[in-house]
Amino acid sequence: MKKTKNATSSDSGKKMRPPMTPEARENQLTSLAMDLAEKQLREGTASSQVIAHFLKNASTRNQIELEKLKRENELLRAKTDSLQSAQRIEELYKQAMDSMRKYSGYGDEEGDVDDY
């Protein structure tokens, strides 16, 4: 038992810089949890939940689901870019039409119709 207490006390002696953001804190805690899970797996003291978690993550089905999520994210980004591009094109068409009206004498700068 003293071995584990000594190991634990030496591990807790390591000072980590406090995280500056919530995301950094989450990453720090995740890293600590992964380190502990790895230690437990190596020592053979991991719970069935820890073992099941890593087995599930290593499965082919999980890898396929992760790939599907990545592709869906790419698709959403492409759709967003397409919508933004369509909005820019619509604005350019409007500006071109306004300019043509202005140059042809059918409207002034505010878009009002001139009476000739």
C-alpha positions in Angstrom: 0.0 0.0 0.0 2.8 2.4 0.8 4.0 2.1 -2.8 0.7 3.4 -4.2 0.6 6.2 -1.6 4.2 7.2 -2.4 3.5 7.1 -6.1 0.3 9.1 -5.6 2.0 11.7 -3.5 4.9 12.1 -6.0 2.3 12.4 -8.8 0.4 15.1 -6.9 3.7 17.0 -6.3 3.8 17.9 -10.0 2.6 21.4 -10.3 0.6 22.3 -13.4 0.1 25.8 -14.7 -3.5 26.8 -14.0 -5.6 26.9 -17.3 -6.6 30.3 -18.7 -9.8 29.2 -20.4 -12.6 26.7 -19.8 -11.4 24.8 -22.8 -7.9 24.6 -21.5 -9.2 23.4 -18.2 -11.3 20.7 -19.9 -8.2 19.6 -21.9 -6.1 19.5 -18.7 -8.7 17.3 -16.9 -9.1 15.0 -19.9 -5.3 14.6 -20.0 -5.2 13.7 -16.4 -8.1 11.2 -16.8 -6.4 9.6 -19.7 -3.2 9.3 -17.8 -5.0 7.7 -14.9 -6.9 5.3 -17.1 -3.7 4.3 -18.9 -2.0 3.6 -15.5 -5.0 1.5 -14.4 -5.0 -0.5 -17.6 -1.2 -1.2 -17.3 -1.5 -2.2 -13.7 -4.6 -4.3 -14.3 -6.7 -2.3 -11.9 -9.0 -0.7 -14.4 -12.7 -1.0 -13.9 -14.9 -2.8 -16.4 -16.3 0.7 -17.4 -12.9 2.0 -18.3 -12.1 -1.2 -20.3 -15.4 -1.1 -22.1 -14.9 2.6 -22.9 -11.6 2.0 -24.6 -12.8 -1.1 -26.4 -15.7 0.8 -27.8 -13.5 3.7 -29.0 -11.3 1.2 -30.8 -14.1 -0.5 -32.6 -14.6 -0.3 -36.3 -18.1 0.9 -35.9 -16.9 3.8 -33.7 -14.3 4.7 -36.3 -16.9 4.8 -39.1 -19.2 6.9 -36.9 -16.4 9.4 -36.3 -15.6 9.6 -40.0 -19.3 10.1 -40.8 -19.4 13.0 -38.3 -16.3 14.6 -39.9 -17.9 14.3 -43.3 -21.2 15.9 -42.0 -19.2 18.8 -40.5 -17.5 19.3 -43.9 -20.8 19.3 -45.6 -22.3 21.8 -43.2 -19.2 24.1 -43.7 -19.6 23.8 -47.5 -23.3 24.6 -47.3 -22.6 27.6 -45.1 -19.9 28.8 -47.6 -22.3 28.3 -50.5 -25.1 30.4 -48.7 -22.6 33.2 -48.0 -21.4 33.2 -51.6 -25.0 33.3 -52.9 -25.7 36.3 -50.6 -22.5 38.1 -51.9 -23.6 37.4 -55.5 -27.1 38.7 -54.8 -25.6 41.9 -53.3 -23.4 42.4 -56.4 -26.3 41.9 -58.7 -28.3 44.5 -56.8 -25.4 46.9 -56.9 -25.0 46.3 -60.6 -28.7 46.9 -61.3 -28.8 50.1 -59.2 -25.7 51.3 -61.1 -27.4 50.6 -64.4 -30.5 52.4 -63.4 -28.5 55.4 -62.2 -26.4 55.6 -65.4 -29.5 55.2 -67.6 -31.2 58.1 -65.9 -34.0 56.0 -64.3 -32.9 56.5 -60.7 -30.7 58.7 -58.5 -28.3 57.6 -55.8 -31.1 56.8 -53.3 -32.9 54.6 -55.9 -35.8 57.1 -56.5 -37.3 57.3 -59.9 -36.6 60.5 -61.8 -39.4 62.4 -63.5 -38.3 63.4 -67.0 
